[in-house]
Amino acid sequence: MLLYGRNPVLEALRDGRVSEVMVARGVEESFVNELKAEVGESGVRLRFAARIELDQLAGTTAHQGVMAEVEDLAWASVDDILDRAEARGEELLIVLLDGITDPRNFGAIIRSAEVLGAHGVVVEERRSAPLSPVVAKTAAGATSFLPVAQTKNLPRLIDALKEDRVWVYGAAGESAQDVTRTDFSGRVALVIGAEGEGLRRLVREKCDVLVSIPTRGQVDSLNASVAAGILIHEVMRGRGKA
């Protein structure tokens, strides 16, 4: 897979997943030196090319002057996420995505989840953007640290989590339950729906509580990734960790 963007490439180098790095001619020397330091004695090939070659390979000009050939991003399992919380001695916080098909929203949610302290993200196999270079670029390297898993059936996963004493909170703009006044103690799953459509009916019915983010403007909804970041922050704030 071709990965682009400075943070994603640097994190992939640190993770040992890179076979070659391509740098656009004219990129500032300080960044080139940082790349050389990360490559070190690893045997990773570092080569320079015209910026237009990177534009063509990436299909975008937003590659920040660097691209790497890396192993394909690998899906984790839901058990990996549960084990991560247990290994840290923390109450579980897992983020479930229902129909997030935009890769930039997907990547931004992964980034927020990693930065704010969630233990992993889960998507439904047929209703999600794939793990792609765009997702990795938007996640700014977070895909190297946070488990991202797939499930064949999100409602069934919610049932299994509830049997395992996980309380499930769904994001729903019309809910009267203010997220800032919600008790998120214990093991928590947050469910974020597709932008515009929200949660599917069956997924909504499976949630223990529906919560909303108080708004004051004229626009009636938030971007899915922004909403996810606010919800994750509220869970962590309630636990005294934000």
C-alpha positions as CSV (number, residue, x, y, z in Angstrom):
1,M,0.0,0.0,0.0
2,L,1.2,3.5,-0.7
3,L,0.9,5.7,2.3
4,Y,1.4,9.5,2.2
5,G,1.6,12.4,4.7
6,R,4.4,13.2,7.1
7,N,3.0,11.8,10.4
8,P,1.6,8.6,8.9
9,V,5.0,7.9,7.1
10,L,7.1,8.6,10.2
11,E,4.9,6.4,12.4
12,A,5.0,3.6,9.8
13,L,8.8,3.9,9.8
14,R,8.9,3.6,13.6
15,D,6.6,0.6,13.3
16,G,8.9,-1.2,10.9
17,R,6.3,-1.4,8.1
18,V,8.1,0.5,5.3
19,S,10.1,-0.8,2.4
20,E,10.7,2.5,0.5
21,V,10.2,6.2,1.1
22,M,9.9,8.7,-1.7
23,V,10.5,12.4,-1.0
24,A,9.6,15.3,-3.3
25,R,12.6,17.3,-4.4
26,G,12.6,20.7,-2.6
27,V,11.2,19.4,0.7
28,E,12.9,21.3,3.6
29,E,16.1,19.8,4.8
30,S,15.0,19.5,8.4
31,F,12.3,17.0,7.4
32,V,14.7,15.1,5.2
33,N,17.1,14.8,8.1
34,E,14.2,13.5,10.3
35,L,13.4,10.9,7.7
36,K,17.1,9.8,7.4
37,A,17.3,9.5,11.2
38,E,14.2,7.2,11.2
39,V,15.5,5.1,8.3
40,G,18.8,4.7,10.0
41,E,20.3,1.3,9.4
42,S,17.0,-0.3,8.6
43,G,17.7,-0.8,4.9
44,V,14.7,1.1,3.9
45,R,15.3,2.8,0.5
46,L,15.0,6.6,0.5
47,R,14.8,8.2,-2.9
48,F,13.9,11.7,-4.3
49,A,11.5,12.3,-7.1
50,A,9.7,15.2,-8.8
51,R,6.7,16.4,-6.8
52,I,4.4,15.7,-9.8
53,E,5.3,12.0,-9.6
54,L,4.0,11.9,-6.0
55,D,0.9,13.8,-7.1
56,Q,0.2,11.2,-9.7
57,L,0.9,8.2,-7.4
58,A,-1.2,9.6,-4.5
59,G,-4.0,11.0,-6.7
60,T,-3.8,14.1,-4.7
61,T,-1.5,17.1,-4.0
62,A,-2.1,16.7,-0.2
63,H,0.8,14.2,0.3
64,Q,3.0,16.8,2.1
65,G,6.0,15.9,-0.1
66,V,6.5,12.3,1.2
67,M,5.1,8.9,0.3
68,A,6.0,5.4,1.5
69,E,5.4,1.8,0.3
70,V,4.2,-0.1,3.4
71,E,2.5,-3.3,4.4
72,D,-1.3,-3.1,4.1
73,L,-3.0,-1.9,7.3
74,A,-4.3,-4.9,9.2
75,W,-7.6,-5.1,11.0
76,A,-7.4,-6.0,14.7
77,S,-10.1,-8.1,16.5
78,V,-12.7,-7.0,19.0
79,D,-10.9,-9.2,21.5
80,D,-7.7,-7.1,20.9
81,I,-9.6,-4.0,22.0
82,L,-11.0,-5.7,25.1
83,D,-7.6,-7.0,26.0
84,R,-6.1,-3.6,25.6
85,A,-8.4,-2.1,28.3
86,E,-7.7,-5.1,30.6
87,A,-4.0,-4.8,30.2
88,R,-4.1,-1.2,31.1
89,G,-6.3,-1.8,34.1
90,E,-8.9,0.6,32.7
91,E,-12.6,0.6,32.2
92,L,-13.4,-0.2,28.6
93,L,-14.2,2.6,26.2
94,I,-14.9,1.2,22.7
95,V,-16.2,3.2,19.8
96,L,-18.7,1.5,17.4
97,L,-19.3,3.1,14.0
98,D,-22.6,2.5,12.2
99,G,-22.2,3.4,8.5
100,I,-19.3,5.8,8.5
101,T,-18.3,5.4,4.8
102,D,-16.4,8.7,4.3
103,P,-12.7,7.8,4.8
104,R,-11.8,11.3,6.2
105,N,-14.5,11.0,8.9
106,F,-13.3,7.5,9.6
107,G,-9.6,8.6,9.9
108,A,-10.6,11.6,12.0
109,I,-12.5,9.4,14.4
110,I,-9.6,7.0,14.8
111,R,-7.3,9.9,15.5
112,S,-9.7,11.4,18.2
113,A,-10.2,7.9,19.7
114,E,-6.4,7.4,20.1
115,V,-5.6,10.9,21.3
116,L,-8.4,11.0,23.9
117,G,-7.8,7.5,25.3
118,A,-10.4,5.1,23.8
119,H,-9.3,1.5,23.5
120,G,-10.3,0.8,20.0
121,V,-12.8,1.4,17.1
122,V,-15.1,-1.1,15.5
123,V,-16.9,-0.9,12.1
124,E,-19.3,-3.2,10.4
125,E,-17.7,-5.0,7.5
126,R,-20.2,-4.0,4.8
127,R,-21.0,-0.5,6.0
128,S,-17.6,1.2,6.4
129,A,-14.8,2.9,4.5
130,P,-11.9,0.5,4.1
131,L,-8.6,1.0,5.9
132,S,-7.0,3.1,3.1
133,P,-4.1,5.6,2.6
134,V,-6.7,8.4,3.0
135,V,-7.9,7.0,6.3
136,A,-4.3,6.6,7.5
137,K,-3.4,10.2,6.4
138,T,-6.4,11.7,8.1
139,A,-5.7,9.7,11.3
140,A,-2.2,11.3,11.3
141,G,-0.4,8.1,12.4
142,A,-3.0,6.9,14.9
143,T,-3.6,3.7,12.9
144,S,-0.2,2.5,14.1
145,F,-1.3,2.7,17.8
146,L,-5.1,2.1,18.0
147,P,-6.8,-1.3,17.3
148,V,-9.4,-0.9,14.6
149,A,-11.6,-4.0,14.1
150,Q,-14.4,-5.2,11.9
151,T,-17.6,-7.1,12.8
152,K,-19.9,-8.8,10.4
153,N,-23.0,-7.7,12.4
154,L,-23.0,-4.6,14.6
155,P,-26.3,-5.3,16.4
156,R,-25.1,-8.8,17.4
157,L,-21.8,-7.3,18.6
158,I,-23.8,-4.8,20.8
159,D,-25.7,-7.7,22.3
160,A,-22.5,-9.5,23.1
161,L,-21.0,-6.4,24.7
162,K,-24.1,-5.9,26.8
163,E,-23.8,-9.5,28.0
164,D,-20.2,-8.7,29.0
165,R,-21.5,-5.8,31.2
166,V,-20.8,-3.0,28.7
167,W,-23.2,-0.1,28.8
168,V,-24.0,1.1,25.3
169,Y,-24.6,4.8,24.5
170,G,-25.9,5.9,21.0
171,A,-25.4,9.4,19.6
172,A,-28.8,10.8,18.6
173,G,-29.3,14.5,18.1
174,E,-33.0,14.4,19.1
175,S,-32.4,12.7,22.4
176,A,-33.3,14.7,25.5
177,Q,-30.4,13.1,27.4
178,D,-27.6,15.7,27.5
179,V,-24.2,14.1,27.1
180,T,-22.7,16.5,29.5
181,R,-25.1,15.4,32.3
182,T,-24.6,11.6,31.6
183,D,-22.9,9.2,34.0
184,F,-20.4,7.2,31.9
185,S,-19.0,5.2,34.8
186,G,-18.3,1.5,34.1
187,R,-17.5,-0.2,30.8
188,V,-18.7,2.0,27.9
189,A,-19.4,1.6,24.2
190,L,-20.2,4.7,22.2
191,V,-22.1,4.2,18.9
192,I,-21.8,6.9,16.2
193,G,-24.1,6.8,13.2
194,A,-23.7,8.0,9.6
195,E,-23.7,11.7,8.9
196,G,-27.3,12.8,8.0
197,E,-28.8,9.3,8.5
198,G,-27.8,8.7,12.1
199,L,-28.1,5.3,13.7
200,R,-30.0,2.6,12.0
201,R,-33.3,1.6,13.7
202,L,-32.1,-1.8,15.0
203,V,-28.8,-0.3,16.2
204,R,-30.7,2.5,17.9
205,E,-33.0,0.0,19.6
206,K,-30.1,-2.0,20.9
207,C,-28.5,1.0,22.7
208,D,-29.1,1.3,26.5
209,V,-29.2,5.1,26.4
210,L,-29.4,7.7,23.6
211,V,-27.4,10.9,24.2
212,S,-27.2,14.2,22.4
213,I,-24.7,17.1,22.3
214,P,-26.2,20.4,23.3
215,T,-25.9,22.9,20.4
216,R,-26.7,26.6,20.1
217,G,-26.3,27.4,16.4
218,Q,-28.7,27.3,13.5
219,V,-27.2,24.2,11.8
220,D,-29.0,21.2,13.3
221,S,-26.2,18.6,13.4
222,L,-22.4,18.1,13.9
223,N,-19.9,16.4,11.6
224,A,-19.7,12.7,12.7
225,S,-16.0,12.9,13.6
226,V,-16.5,16.1,15.6
227,A,-19.4,14.5,17.5
228,A,-17.3,11.4,18.2
229,G,-14.5,13.5,19.6
230,I,-16.9,15.4,21.9
231,L,-18.5,12.1,23.1
232,I,-15.2,10.4,23.8
233,H,-14.0,13.5,25.7
234,E,-17.1,13.6,27.8
235,V,-16.6,9.9,28.8
236,M,-13.0,10.6,29.8
237,R,-13.9,13.8,31.6
238,G,-16.5,11.9,33.6
239,R,-13.7,9.5,34.6
240,G,-11.5,12.4,35.6
241,K,-9.0,11.8,32.8
242,A,-9.7,14.8,30.6
